[in-house]
């Protein structure tokens, strides 16, 4: 079965329920996936958009957003590209108090074998014990 890639707005309508019609369509799609009737896939760019939208437009706390990401990683019928990176980034984020995007960068840098991260936001990355490249 070929997978259907799911964009951020479908998940946002499902989790926020602010548009009842779209929420129901999203819920039907996710139920169909859970029942094995359709295979769904999504990935980190979608997650970054979800995080940004929930935090900036809906005022959702960082911890609540991490719960949403964890819930998505565990959804039956939904395959997350780079799921292991996402799950590790969520874990680092929970333990460090930093934002998901920065935690994802730390994990990605480590997996890529980078000697360090070149950034001007050193304090964020230091809190995650990330190796930093001197600028």
PEKA-V805028 format. One record per backbone hydrogen bond with DSSP energy under -1.0 kcal/mol. NH is the residue of the N-H (numbers start at 1). CO is the residue of the C=O. If there is no record, write none. Layout:
NH/CO
NH/CO
//
This chain:
4/39
6/41
11/7
12/8
13/9
14/10
15/11
16/12
17/13
23/19
24/20
25/21
26/22
27/23
28/24
29/25
30/26
31/27
32/28
33/29
34/30
35/31
36/33
37/32
40/77
41/4
42/79
46/43
47/43
48/44
49/45
50/46
51/47
52/48
53/49
54/50
55/51
56/52
57/53
58/53
60/54
65/61
66/62
67/63
68/64
69/65
70/66
71/67
72/68
73/69
74/70
75/72
78/75
79/40
81/42
83/80
86/82
87/83
88/84
89/85
90/86
91/87
92/88
93/89
94/90
95/91
96/92
97/93
103/99
104/100
105/101
106/102
107/103
108/104
109/105
110/106
111/107
112/108
113/110
114/109
117/131
125/121
126/122
127/123
128/125
129/126
130/125
133/117
//
